[in-house]
Amino acid sequence: MNSKRPETKHPCSDQPADLAPLNSKRVWIYRLIALVVIPLLLILLVEVGLKIVGFGYNPHFLIKIRKDGKLAYASNPKAGWRFLGRDLAREPFPFCVPAEKSSNTVRIVIFGESAAYGDPHPQVGLARMLQAILEYRHPETHFEVVNAAMTGINTHAIRLIAKDCTALKADVWVLYIGNNEVIGPFGPGTVFTTRMPPLWLVRLVTWAKGTRLGQCIESISLVLQPKTASKRQWLGLMMFANSKLHPLDPKLQITQKWFDKNLTEIINTALDSGASVVVSTVGVNLLDCAPFASLHKPDLTPEDLNRWTNFFEKGKSAEKREDWQSAIEAYNAAISIDDTFAELRYRRGLCALALGLTNLAVEELTAACDFDALQFRCSSRLNELTKQIARRYDHRRVILVDTKSALAQLSPRGIPDSTLFYEHVHLTVEGTYIVATNIAQGVEAIISQKGLLHPHNSDWPSIEECVFRLGWTEFDKISTLSDMLMRISDPPFIWQCNHEQHRQKLVAKIQSLISVGHHAIVSNSLAQVESALSKWPFDPVLLQRAAIIRQAAGDTDSAISALQKHIEIVPVSVDGLRMLAIAYLRKGLTRAAIKATSTALTLNERDIWTLRLLAQCQLQAGQTNDAMKTLQKAVRINPVFGPAWLDLAKIYESRGETNRAIELYRYALTNRVLRPAELLQLARTCVQKGWLDKAIQNYTDLILLKPADPELRIEAARALSLAGRHREAIENLQIALTLNPNSGVARYLLGLELGRVGQHAQAAEQFNEACRIMPDLPEAYLNLGIALMNAGENKRALEVFESVLSRWPTNQLAREKIQLLRAVLNPPTGTNLSHPEN
């Protein structure tokens, strides 16, 4: 076969020579460099450049700070941004611990969602209660219990938080996880992120959001979204109202697989870091938490639906008559047609319990939880999966604690109920104590193996000893219950079939607590927290609680002192810095207030509450233009932030721009924030403007949050009186006097209102008390005299008016009444004087 040799060129020749072929390996190396290395270098350069110019945020759960000249780890207020978005993310519980753990310290980290975080009262939540129990049991050992749980997250986020927390070199990790797998980030019912992308994409997205470039891309995408998409604020469970899922939806099976993978990875991360693990099942309220939503099975025919509905309604009627047997028979017939409707299973469970069929009741109530179309509670399947995962490991380093069963065993009827839960999953103090005690047993088993424990007390502390240690007071109980009452006033709670009973129970508890009166509540609570603080003076949470109650008692100076110490111990406490700024403002220390808010903004520059507070400081300092710019920044971050619109409206009004001010007032009223200080400001503004219906609405909501405050009742009564709603005004004033019997103002106003509805004798009684309490108020005596006249007691009335004239000789009204009464009581002979009209 003939073959041509390749042409070559002599070095001195003019003819081109053929190029030598490239080595194939070298070709692929060049291609790899072009396709991978160069883009990676470009990405790295962009990442470094963005960091240099200050764009983006630190996504990690821990931040390093210098404290007392030593390195420490603190919680990062921005840690939730990459999981929930910067507008909806909740902040972690603030803490600060030394980077180097001392030899006599046992460090424990709690992971989980809002229930593990301690919502609605993290100051006595799981982490704090566990620390109180362990301190009592082992007084010679120093315990650091770090609360690494957060509201709204699930295992997709906890997996990354756990990796960050390996730097803490903890001895024990505690996992109380499972409530948010469906509604948390990337779950099938979430509102935070895309729903159910492939797992590899979930991990890619969460990793990318941890980079400055990823954050830049996210920021651009938010700018390109419609304006309505960015108008987001945290609304609790109401945000998930349209996230219903049928219990047989295949997405739930995928969720369980992801939970398995994530929880396994979290445990492995702990073990690799040298920590042992206590894995806990998760308790939920089965008995007193009806399903939030129910769905029929998709293939139910119209005929079967009609038959099902007839049986279901028949069962409800029998249940209302307390004919439990007939009710359960009707429900049985409905279940034979469609057994996936959650409310049906719940009602059948209640009937079974009424008939003494406890095992059937537990089965049905568990099914009601599992079939809930809004899955805010950990399902029985996830709890079983948690047990299976924990049992795969060496029991000496991974201990399973069945908290779910412990809660059931210690419930009054053997089924977890409202004695242990406020609503669906959030634990009462009693529930927290049970969970923490069970977890403490697991913690002890682990750390005793490590030889970290000193001799301990043989007894477990009582719940009373724990709540004393944590400074839990009547003031806190009322505040928490009031917050829960407001929380359950919105969807999806109002959709529950037992919502009204739940609401009435909360109201009854609040009324029972406030019956002792506002002054007694505050003084007793202050004594309790001060007593605890005297024994644990460096507890930052106790210091903050003391500051709140001292402020309620009117002692702003000592509140400032406590908050300053709190921030020295936990420099990343944004809430503490805001509280300190508010206290400074009350004392007129504007510069100090601005400094505190500025420090808080270095921790979270997008915190709208801190921005609004800074604007209030600027207004007090006479910096109106700066205040406007600060408020405008706040509403750019959150366009539905009503309190900032209210402040802007007042500024525009002060400048004479009335039309713009009225427009902004409307924004503020449309976008209310249900917090006490903001509702009070809004209510007072509405009274000033004459918008009485709006004022009364805000006072009503405010009283739900602060039912023990007599001054709020008095203000509400004034607004009701102006609106002509005198009977409601009387009711509020009577409650105010229950809370503070020595309120002269309440007595005086109640006298006026009683007079307006024709109850003159009762009005005279209240004016008489007002005179006793406020002896230097002439109006009280004058109205007492008028009430007595209207009640027909002219002699007593005359005595009152004469006493007024003797003390205030220039009082013309008293002089006129005296003349009139003398004429009535001693008419000239032959004169017939009728009773005077007043």
C-alpha positions in Angstrom: 0.0 0.0 0.0 1.4 3.4 -0.9 1.4 6.1 1.7 2.3 9.7 1.5 4.7 11.1 4.1 3.6 14.4 5.5 5.1 17.5 3.8 7.7 19.3 5.7 9.4 22.6 5.2 13.1 23.2 5.2 14.1 25.9 7.6 15.3 28.1 4.8 12.4 27.3 2.4 9.5 29.6 1.6 7.0 26.8 1.7 4.8 26.3 4.8 5.5 23.2 6.9 2.7 20.9 8.4 2.2 21.5 12.2 3.0 18.5 14.4 -0.2 17.0 15.9 -1.0 17.9 19.5 -0.9 15.2 22.1 -4.5 14.1 22.9 -4.0 14.4 26.7 -2.7 17.9 26.2 -5.8 18.8 24.2 -8.1 17.7 27.0 -6.1 19.6 29.5 -6.5 22.7 27.5 -10.2 22.1 27.1 -10.5 21.5 30.9 -8.7 24.7 31.6 -11.0 26.6 29.2 -14.2 25.0 30.4 -13.6 24.6 34.1 -10.5 26.3 35.5 -10.9 29.7 33.8 -14.6 30.0 34.8 -13.7 29.0 38.3 -11.0 31.6 38.5 -13.4 34.2 37.1 -16.0 33.2 39.7 -13.4 33.4 42.5 -12.3 36.8 41.3 -15.9 38.0 41.3 -16.4 36.5 44.8 -13.3 38.2 46.2 -14.3 41.5 44.5 -17.8 41.5 45.9 -16.4 40.8 49.4 -13.9 43.6 49.1 -16.5 46.1 48.1 -18.7 44.9 51.0 -21.5 43.3 49.0 -23.4 40.4 50.5 -23.6 39.0 54.0 -22.0 36.3 56.2 -24.3 33.3 55.8 -22.9 31.2 58.6 -24.6 30.5 61.9 -21.6 31.6 63.9 -19.6 34.7 63.8 -16.3 35.3 65.5 -15.9 38.3 67.8 -13.4 39.5 70.4 -14.8 39.5 73.9 -12.7 40.4 77.0 -9.7 40.2 74.7 -10.4 36.6 73.7 -11.9 35.0 70.7 -15.6 34.0 71.0 -18.3 32.5 68.9 -21.7 34.3 68.7 -24.9 33.8 66.9 -25.3 35.5 63.6 -28.5 37.6 63.3 -28.4 37.0 59.5 -28.0 33.3 59.7 -31.5 32.6 58.4 -31.3 34.8 55.3 -30.1 32.1 52.9 -32.8 29.7 54.0 -35.9 31.8 54.4 -34.9 35.0 52.5 -33.8 38.2 54.1 -37.4 39.5 54.5 -38.9 36.5 56.2 -35.9 35.1 58.1 -36.1 34.9 61.9 -33.1 35.7 64.0 -31.5 32.9 66.2 -31.5 33.2 69.9 -28.5 35.5 70.8 -25.6 33.8 72.5 -21.9 34.3 73.0 -19.5 31.5 74.1 -15.7 31.3 74.4 -14.0 29.8 71.3 -11.9 27.7 73.7 -14.1 25.6 76.0 -12.7 25.4 79.6 -11.9 22.0 81.1 -14.7 22.1 83.6 -17.4 23.0 81.0 -19.9 20.7 79.3 -21.1 22.3 76.1 -24.4 21.2 74.6 -26.0 22.4 71.4 -29.7 22.2 70.7 -30.9 21.9 67.1 -34.4 22.1 65.8 -37.2 24.4 64.7 -39.5 26.8 66.6 -40.5 24.2 69.3 -36.9 23.5 70.1 -36.1 27.3 69.9 -38.7 27.8 72.7 -41.4 29.8 70.9 -43.3 31.7 72.3 -41.0 32.2 75.3 -37.4 31.1 74.6 -36.3 32.5 77.9 -37.8 29.4 79.4 -37.5 27.2 76.3 -35.8 23.9 75.9 -32.2 25.1 76.0 -32.8 27.2 79.1 -34.8 24.6 80.9 -32.2 21.9 80.1 -29.5 24.1 81.6 -31.5 24.8 84.7 -32.0 21.0 85.3 -28.4 20.1 84.7 -27.1 22.9 86.9 -29.2 21.7 89.7 -28.2 18.1 89.3 -24.5 18.9 88.9 -23.7 22.2 90.8 -19.9 21.6 90.5 -20.0 21.4 86.7 -20.3 24.4 84.4 -22.8 23.9 81.6 -23.1 25.9 78.3 -26.3 25.1 76.5 -26.3 26.8 73.1 -29.7 27.4 71.4 -29.0 26.7 67.7 -32.7 26.2 66.8 -34.6 28.6 64.6 -38.1 29.3 63.6 -39.2 28.3 60.2 -36.3 26.0 59.2 -36.2 22.3 58.6 -33.4 19.7 58.1 -32.3 21.3 54.8 -31.2 24.3 56.9 -30.2 22.4 60.1 -27.8 20.3 58.1 -25.7 23.4 57.2 -26.2 25.0 60.7 -24.9 21.8 62.2 -21.7 22.0 60.0 -21.1 25.5 61.2 -21.6 24.5 64.8 -18.8 21.9 64.7 -16.5 24.9 65.5 -18.0 24.9 69.0 -16.4 21.6 69.8 -19.5 20.6 71.8 -19.7 17.5 74.0 -23.3 16.8 73.1 -25.7 17.6 70.4 -29.5 17.5 71.0 -31.8 17.0 68.1 -35.5 17.8 68.5 -36.5 18.0 64.8 -39.5 17.1 62.6 -42.2 19.7 62.7 -41.3 21.7 59.6 -40.3 19.2 57.0 -43.4 19.9 54.9 -43.6 23.7 55.3 -39.9 24.6 55.8 -37.5 25.5 53.0 -37.9 23.4 49.8 -40.7 21.4 51.4 -43.9 20.6 49.4 -45.9 23.1 51.4 -43.3 25.9 51.8 -43.7 29.6 51.0 -40.0 30.4 51.4 -38.5 28.8 48.4 -39.2 26.7 45.3 -41.2 23.7 46.3 -39.6 20.3 46.0 -36.8 20.7 43.5 -34.5 17.7 43.2 -32.3 17.1 46.3 -29.1 17.9 44.4 -30.6 21.2 43.4 -31.6 22.0 47.0 -28.1 21.5 48.1 -26.6 23.5 45.2 -29.0 26.4 45.9 -28.3 26.5 49.6 -24.5 26.3 48.9 -24.7 29.1 46.3 -26.6 31.4 48.6 -23.7 31.0 51.0 -21.5 32.8 48.4 -21.4 36.5 47.5 -22.0 35.8 43.9 -25.0 33.6 44.7 -26.3 36.4 46.9 -25.8 38.9 44.1 -27.8 36.8 41.7 -30.5 36.4 44.3 -30.6 40.2 44.8 -31.0 40.8 41.1 -33.8 38.2 40.8 -35.6 40.0 43.7 -35.3 43.3 41.9 -36.8 41.8 38.7 -39.7 40.3 40.5 -43.1 42.1 40.5 -43.4 44.6 43.3 -46.1 42.6 45.0 -43.7 39.6 45.4 -41.3 41.7 47.5 -44.1 42.9 49.8 -43.6 40.2 52.3 -43.6 40.1 56.0 -43.7 37.4 58.6 -47.3 36.4 59.3 -46.9 33.2 61.1 -48.9 30.2 60.0 -51.2 32.4 58.1 -48.6 32.5 55.3 -49.2 28.8 54.6 -53.0 28.9 54.4 -52.9 27.9 50.7 -50.3 25.1 51.1 -52.7 22.2 51.6 -51.6 18.7 50.7 -53.6 15.5 50.6 -52.1 13.0 53.1 -51.6 10.5 50.2 -49.7 13.0 48.1 -46.5 11.2 46.8 -44.5 14.4 47.7 -44.8 13.4 51.3 -42.9 10.2 50.7 -40.1 12.1 49.0 -40.0 14.4 52.1 -39.5 11.4 54.3 -36.6 10.2 52.2 -35.0 13.7 52.4 -35.6 13.8 56.1 -33.8 10.4 56.4 -30.8 11.7 54.4 -30.5 15.0 56.2 -30.9 13.7 59.7 -28.4 11.0 59.0 -25.9 13.6 57.8 -26.5 15.8 60.8 -25.7 12.9 63.2 -22.6 12.0 61.2 -21.5 15.6 61.3 -21.8 15.5 65.1 -19.9 12.3 65.5 -17.1 13.5 63.1 -16.8 16.6 65.3 -16.3 14.5 68.4 -19.8 15.2 69.9 -22.2 12.5 71.0 -25.9 12.9 70.1 -29.2 12.8 71.9 -31.9 12.2 69.3 -35.4 13.0 70.5 -38.8 12.2 69.1 -41.1 15.2 68.8 -44.3 15.8 70.8 -47.4 17.3 69.3 -50.8 18.3 70.7 -53.2 15.5 69.7 -56.2 16.1 72.0 -56.7 19.8 71.9 -55.5 20.7 68.4 -58.0 19.9 65.8 -56.7 19.6 62.2 -56.1 22.9 60.4 -57.6 21.7 57.1 -59.0 18.5 55.6 -59.2 17.1 52.1 -61.2 14.3 50.6 -59.5 11.6 48.6 -59.2 12.7 45.0 -61.3 9.8 43.4 -64.3 10.3 45.6 -67.4 10.3 43.4 -70.2 13.0 43.8 -72.6 10.2 45.0 -70.1 9.0 47.6 -69.4 12.5 48.7 -73.1 13.1 49.3 -73.4 9.9 51.3 -70.2 10.8 53.3 -71.6 14.3 54.0 -74.9 12.9 55.4 -73.1 10.5 57.7 -70.6 13.2 58.8 -73.4 15.8 59.6 -75.4 13.1 61.4 -72.3 12.4 63.6 -71.8 16.1 64.3 -75.4 16.4 65.4 -75.1 13.4 67.7 -71.8 14.7 69.1 -73.4 18.0 69.9 -76.1 16.2 71.9 -73.3 14.2 73.6 -74.8 11.0 72.2 -71.3 9.6 71.7 -72.4 6.1 70.6 -74.6 7.4 67.8 -72.0 9.8 66.8 -69.2 7.2 66.5 -71.5 4.9 64.5 -72.2 7.7 62.0 -68.5 8.5 61.8 -67.8 4.8 61.2 -70.1 4.8 58.2 -68.4 8.0 56.9 -64.9 6.4 57.3 -66.0 3.4 55.2 -66.5 5.8 52.3 -63.5 8.2 52.9 -61.1 7.7 55.8 -58.6 10.5 54.8 -60.6 13.5 55.9 -58.7 14.7 59.0 -61.6 16.4 60.9 -63.6 13.2 60.7 -60.8 11.2 62.3 -60.4 13.9 65.0 -64.1 13.9 65.9 -64.2 10.1 65.9 -61.2 10.2 68.3 -63.0 12.5 70.7 -66.1 10.3 70.7 -64.0 7.3 71.4 -62.4 9.0 74.4 -65.8 10.0 75.7 -66.8 6.4 75.5 -63.6 5.3 77.4 -62.0 3.7 74.3 -58.6 5.3 74.9 -56.6 3.1 72.5 -59.0 3.9 69.7 -58.9 7.6 70.6 -55.1 7.7 70.4 -55.3 5.9 67.0 -57.8 8.3 65.6 -56.2 11.5 67.0 -52.9 10.4 65.6 -54.5 9.7 62.2 -56.1 13.2 62.4 -52.6 14.7 62.8 -51.1 12.6 60.0 -54.0 13.4 57.6 -54.0 17.2 58.4 -53.9 18.9 55.0 -51.8 21.7 56.6 -48.9 19.7 58.1 -47.6 22.0 60.8 -47.0 19.0 63.2 -44.5 16.2 63.1 -46.3 13.1 61.7 -46.1 9.7 63.4 -44.2 8.4 60.3 -41.4 11.0 60.8 -41.2 10.1 64.5 -40.9 6.5 63.6 -38.2 7.3 61.1 -36.3 9.3 63.7 -36.3 6.2 65.9 -35.1 4.0 63.1 -32.2 6.4 62.2 -31.0 6.7 65.8 -31.0 2.9 66.2 -28.6 2.5 63.3 -25.8 3.9 65.5 -23.7 2.8 68.4 -26.0 3.5 71.4 -23.0 4.7 73.4 -22.6 7.8 71.2 -26.1 8.2 69.9 -28.9 7.9 72.4 -32.6 7.9 71.5 -35.0 9.7 73.8 -38.7 9.0 73.2 -40.1 12.4 74.3 -43.3 11.9 72.4 -44.2 8.9 74.6 -43.1 10.7 77.8 -45.4 13.6 77.1 -48.3 11.2 76.5 -47.6 9.3 79.7 -47.6 12.5 81.8 -50.7 14.0 80.2 -53.8 14.0 82.3 -55.7 11.5 80.0 -52.7 9.8 78.5 -52.9 12.0 75.3 -50.9 15.2 74.9 -53.1 18.2 75.3 -53.3 21.9 76.1 -51.7 21.5 79.5 -48.4 20.7 77.7 -48.9 22.7 74.4 -50.1 26.3 73.8 -51.5 25.3 70.4 -50.2 22.6 67.9 -46.5 22.1 68.8 -45.2 24.9 71.0 -44.6 23.7 74.5 -46.0 25.3 77.7 -43.5 25.6 80.6 -44.9 22.3 82.0 -44.4 20.6 78.6 -40.9 22.1 78.3 -40.0 20.7 81.7 -41.0 17.2 80.7 -39.1 17.3 77.4 -36.0 18.8 79.1 -36.0 16.3 81.9 -36.1 13.4 79.5 -33.4 14.8 77.3 -31.3 15.6 80.4 -31.3 11.8 81.2 -29.9 11.1 77.8 -27.3 13.9 78.2 -26.2 12.5 81.6 -25.9 9.0 80.2 -23.5 10.3 77.5 -21.3 12.7 79.5 -21.0 10.2 82.4 -19.3 7.9 79.9 -16.9 10.7 79.0 -16.1 11.2 82.7 -17.1 14.9 82.5 -19.5 14.8 85.5 -18.8 15.5 89.1 -20.9 14.0 91.9 -24.4 15.1 91.6 -27.7 15.6 93.5 -29.7 12.4 93.6 -33.0 14.3 93.1 -34.3 16.0 90.0 -35.3 19.6 90.4 -39.0 20.4 90.6 -40.6 22.5 88.0 -41.0 25.3 90.6 -37.2 25.3 91.2 -36.5 25.5 87.5 -38.9 28.3 86.8 -37.5 30.3 89.7 -34.0 29.8 88.3 -35.2 31.0 84.9 -37.1 34.0 86.2 -40.5 33.0 84.9 -43.1 35.3 86.4 -46.8 36.1 86.4 -46.0 39.0 84.2 -44.5 36.6 81.6 -47.4 34.2 81.8 -49.9 36.9 81.0 -47.8 38.3 78.2 -47.3 34.9 76.7 -51.0 33.9 76.9 -52.0 37.2 75.5 -49.7 36.7 72.6 -51.1 33.3 71.9 -54.6 34.6 72.1 -53.8 37.1 69.3 -51.9 34.4 67.4 -54.9 32.1 67.2 -57.2 34.9 66.1 -56.1 34.5 62.4 -56.2 31.7 59.9 -55.5 28.8 60.0 -56.4 28.6 63.7 -59.9 30.0 63.1 -60.5 27.1 60.8 -60.2 24.5 63.5 -63.4 22.9 64.6 -62.5 23.5 68.3 -61.2 27.1 67.9 -63.8 28.7 70.1 -63.2 26.3 73.0 -59.4 27.0 72.6 -60.0 30.8 72.6 -62.3 30.6 75.7 -59.7 28.5 77.6 -57.0 31.2 76.9 -59.3 34.0 77.9 -60.2 32.2 81.2 -56.6 31.7 82.0 -55.8 35.3 81.4 -58.7 36.6 83.4 -57.7 34.4 86.3 -54.1 35.7 86.3 -55.0 39.4 86.0 -57.6 39.2 88.8 -55.0 40.2 91.4 -54.5 43.6 89.8 -51.8 45.2 87.7 -49.7 46.6 90.6 -49.6 43.2 92.3 -48.6 41.5 89.1 -45.7 43.9 88.4 -44.5 44.1 92.0 -44.6 40.3 92.6 -43.0 39.6 89.3 -40.2 42.1 89.9 -39.5 40.5 93.3 -39.3 37.1 91.7 -36.9 38.1 88.9 -34.8 40.2 91.3 -34.5 37.2 93.6 -33.3 34.9 90.8 -30.9 37.6 89.5 -29.3 37.9 93.0 -28.3 34.3 92.7 -27.3 34.3 89.0 -26.2 37.9 88.4 -24.4 37.1 85.1 -27.3 35.4 83.4 -27.9 37.6 80.3 -31.5 36.4 79.8 -32.4 37.1 83.5 -30.9 40.6 83.1 -33.1 41.2 80.1 -36.2 39.9 81.8 -35.4 42.1 84.8 -35.0 45.1 82.6 -38.5 44.5 81.0 -40.2 44.3 84.4 -38.2 47.2 85.9 -39.4 49.3 83.0 -43.0 48.2 83.6 -42.5 49.3 87.2 -41.3 52.7 86.0 -37.7 52.2 87.0 -35.9 53.2 83.8 -32.5 53.8 85.4 -32.1 50.3 86.7 -33.6 48.9 83.5 -30.8 50.6 81.6 -28.2 49.2 84.0 -29.5 45.6 83.5 -29.5 46.0 79.7 -26.0 47.4 79.6 -24.8 44.3 81.5 -26.9 42.1 79.2 -25.2 43.5 76.1 -21.7 43.2 77.7 -22.3 39.5 78.0 -24.1 39.0 74.6 -22.9 41.8 72.3 -24.9 40.4 69.4 -28.3 40.9 71.1 -30.1 43.1 68.6 -33.3 43.0 70.7 -31.3 44.0 73.8 -29.7 46.9 71.9 -33.2 48.1 70.8 -34.5 47.9 74.3 -31.6 49.9 75.6 -32.1 52.6 72.9 -35.8 52.9 73.9 -34.8 53.2 77.6 -32.3 55.9 76.7 -35.0 57.8 74.7 -37.3 57.8 77.7 -34.5 59.4 79.7 -33.8 61.9 77.0 -30.4 60.5 76.3 -30.7 60.8 72.5 -27.0 60.4 71.6 -26.7 57.2 73.6 -29.9 55.9 72.0 -28.5 56.7 68.5 -25.3 54.8 69.4 -27.2 51.7 70.6 -29.4 51.6 67.4 -26.3 52.2 65.2 -24.6 49.2 66.9 -27.7 47.1 66.3 -27.7 48.0 62.6 -24.1 46.8 62.2 -25.4 43.4 63.2 -28.4 43.5 60.9 -28.7 46.6 58.6 -32.1 45.4 57.2 -33.8 45.3 60.6 -36.8 47.5 60.0 -37.6 47.9 63.7 -34.1 49.2 64.4 -34.3 51.5 61.5 -37.6 52.9 62.7 -36.1 53.3 66.2 -33.1 55.2 64.8 -35.6 57.5 63.0 -37.3 58.2 66.3 -34.0 59.1 67.9 -33.2 61.4 65.0 -36.6 63.1 65.4 -35.9 63.6 69.1 -32.5 65.1 68.2 -34.2 67.5 65.7 -32.8 65.7 62.6 -36.0 65.5 60.7 -34.5 65.1 57.2 -32.3 62.2 58.4 -35.3 60.7 60.1 -37.3 60.8 56.8 -34.4 59.1 54.9 -34.2 56.4 57.6 -37.9 55.7 57.5 -37.9 55.7 53.7 -35.2 53.1 53.8 -37.3 51.0 56.2 -40.4 51.0 53.8 -38.2 50.2 50.8 -37.1 47.1 52.7 -40.7 46.3 53.7 -43.3 48.3 51.9 -46.0 47.0 54.2 -44.3 48.2 57.4 -47.2 50.3 58.8 -45.4 51.9 61.8 -42.8 53.6 59.5 -45.6 54.9 57.3 -47.3 56.3 60.4 -44.1 58.2 61.4 -43.7 59.5 57.9 -47.3 60.7 57.9 -46.7 62.7 61.1 -43.6 64.3 59.6 -45.5 65.3 56.4 -48.4 66.6 58.5 -46.0 68.8 60.6 -44.7 70.3 57.3 -48.2 71.2 56.2 -48.4 68.5 53.4 -51.9 67.3 54.6 -52.9 65.3 51.5 -49.7 63.3 51.5 -50.0 62.8 55.3 -53.6 61.4 55.0 -52.4 59.0 52.3 -49.7 57.7 54.5 -52.0 57.4 57.5 -54.2 55.1 55.3 -51.1 53.0 54.5 -50.4 52.7 58.3 -54.0 51.7 59.1 -54.0 49.2 56.3 -50.7 47.6 57.3 -51.0 47.4 61.0 -48.4 45.6 63.1 -49.9 43.8 66.1 -47.5 44.8 68.7 -48.4 46.8 71.9 -46.4 50.0 71.4 -47.4 50.3 67.7 -51.1 49.6 68.3 -51.1 52.2 71.1 -49.5 54.8 68.9 -52.0 54.0 66.1 -55.0 54.1 68.4 -54.0 57.5 69.9 -53.5 58.9 66.4 -56.9 57.8 65.4 -58.5 59.4 68.4 -56.7 62.7 67.5 -58.0 62.5 64.0 -61.5 61.6 65.1 -61.4 58.2 63.5 -63.1 56.6 66.5 -64.0 53.2 64.9 -60.4 52.7 63.9 -59.2 53.8 67.3 -61.5 51.4 69.1 -60.3 48.5 66.8 -56.7 49.2 67.8 -57.5 49.5 71.5 -59.4 46.2 71.3 -56.5 44.4 69.7 -54.1 46.1 72.1 -56.0 44.9 75.2 -55.8 41.4 73.9 -52.0 41.7 74.0 -51.9 43.6 77.4 -55.0 42.6 79.3 -53.6 43.4 82.7 -52.9 47.1 81.9 -55.6 49.3 83.5 -54.4 52.4 81.8 -55.2 50.9 78.4 -58.7 50.1 79.6 -59.1 53.7 80.6 -57.9 55.0 77.2 -60.2 52.6 75.4 -63.1 53.7 77.5 -62.5 57.4 76.6 -62.6 56.4 72.9 -65.7 54.4 73.4 -67.4 57.3 75.2 -66.6 59.7 72.4 -68.2 57.2 70.0 -71.3 57.1 72.1 -70.7 53.5 73.2 -71.2 54.1 76.9 -72.1 50.6 78.0 -68.8 49.3 76.5 -66.9 52.2 78.2 -68.4 51.2 81.5 -67.4 47.6 81.0 -63.7 48.6 80.4 -63.6 51.0 83.3 -65.0 48.3 85.6 -62.2 45.9 84.5 -59.7 48.7 85.0 -60.8 49.1 88.6 -60.6 45.3 89.1 -56.9 45.6 88.0 -56.3 48.8 90.0 -59.0 49.6 92.5 -57.2 52.8 93.6 -57.3 54.4 90.1 -59.0 57.8 90.8 -59.2 58.5 87.1 -61.1 55.3 86.4 -63.5 56.0 89.3 -64.1 59.5 87.9 -64.7 58.4 84.3 -66.9 55.5 85.4 -69.0 58.0 87.4 -69.4 60.1 84.2 -70.4 57.1 82.1 -72.9 55.8 84.7 -74.5 59.2 84.8 -74.8 59.3 81.1 -76.8 56.0 81.2 -79.0 57.3 84.0 -77.4 55.3 86.9 -77.0 58.3 89.2 -76.7 56.6 92.5 -74.0 54.3 91.3 -72.3 57.3 89.6 -72.3 59.1 93.0 -70.6 56.1 94.6 -67.8 56.3 92.0 -67.4 60.1 92.4 -67.2 59.7 96.1 -64.3 57.2 95.7 -62.7 59.6 93.2 -62.8 62.4 95.8 -61.2 60.1 98.4 -58.4 59.1 96.0 -58.0 62.6 94.4 -58.9 65.0 97.1 -57.5 68.0 95.2 -59.7 67.6 92.1 -62.6 70.0 92.2 -64.3 68.3 89.2 -64.7 65.1 91.2 -66.6 67.0 94.0 -68.7 68.9 91.5 -69.8 65.8 89.7 -70.5 64.1 93.0 -72.9 66.9 93.9 -74.6 66.7 90.5 -75.0 62.9 90.7 -76.5 63.3 94.2 -78.9 65.9 92.9 -80.0 63.6 90.0 -80.4 60.8 92.5 -82.7 63.0 94.6 -80.3 63.4 97.5 -80.4 67.2 97.6 -79.2 67.7 101.2 -76.0 65.6 100.6 -75.6 67.5 97.3 -75.8 70.8 99.1 -73.2 69.7 101.6 -70.8 68.7 98.8 -71.2 72.0 96.9 -70.7 74.0 100.1 -67.4 72.1 100.8 -66.3 72.9 97.2 -67.0 76.6 97.7 -65.1 76.6 101.0 -62.0 75.1 99.3 -62.3 76.9 96.0 -64.2 80.2 96.8 -64.1 81.4 93.1 -65.9 78.3 91.8 -68.9 79.8 90.0 -70.7 76.4 89.3 -70.6 75.4 93.0 -72.1 78.9 93.9 -74.9 78.5 91.4 -75.8 74.9 92.6 -75.9 76.1 96.2 -78.3 78.8 95.4 -80.5 76.4 93.4 -80.5 73.8 96.1 -81.2 76.2 98.9 -84.2 77.4 96.9 -85.4 73.8 96.5 -84.9 72.8 100.1 -86.3 76.1 101.6 -88.8 77.5 99.2 -90.6 80.8 100.1 -94.1 80.5 101.5 -96.7 79.8 98.8 -94.1 78.9 96.2 -94.2 75.5 94.4 -90.7 74.8 93.0 -90.2 71.7 90.9 -87.0 69.6 91.0 -84.3 71.3 89.1 -83.1 69.9 85.7 -79.4 69.3 85.6 
